[in-house]
């Protein structure tokens, strides 16, 4: 859990930068990409915990 807590601010910065880039687009496309990012993140976290 220590690695996750340390990387949380970094992931938040990445999310904000991505959302900042997507702000130029429409809200619909931004929601779709945001959902894809969250889905990938949850899948990565699940596989990371299973590997432990």
C-alpha positions, 0 to 999 in steps of 0.5 A, spaced: 500 500 500 505 504 501 507 504 493 500 506 491 500 512 497 506 515 494 504 514 487 497 517 488 499 525 487 503 523 481 497 519 478 492 525 480 497 530 476 497 525 470 489 525 470 489 533 471 494 534 465 490 529 461 483 532 462 487 539 461 488 536 454 481 534 453 478 540 455 479 543 448 475 537 445 467 535 447 465 533 453 462 527 450 469 524 448 472 526 454 467 522 458 469 516 454 476 517 454 476 518 462 472 512 463 477 508 459 483 511 463 479 509 470 477 502 467 485 501 465 487 503 472 482 499 476 485 493 471 492 494 473 491 495 480 487 488 480 493 485 477 498 488 481 494 486 487 494 479 485 501 479 483 503 480 490 
